[in-house]
Amino acid sequence: MTYATDRLQEEIAYVAYHFHWGMDEILDLEHHDRRRFAQEIASLVTRAKTEG
């Protein structure tokens, strides 16, 4: 099974933007871990917007 290039690039940009990690660090993550970080970031952003 392949993962869409556009989706992968979105995840990389999202994690890099919020955590200030380089592309190599993000690509070294397992798919599941990278998705989990993206989900956790989204949760933090949402929480910050509602609390802010």
Sequence and secondary structure as in RCSB ss.txt:
>XXXX:A:sequence
MTYATDRLQEEIAYVAYHFHWGMDEILDLEHHDRRRFAQEIASLVTRAKTEG
>XXXX:A:secstr
    HHHHHHHHHHHHHHH   HHHHHTS HHHHHHHHHHHHHHHHHHHHH 
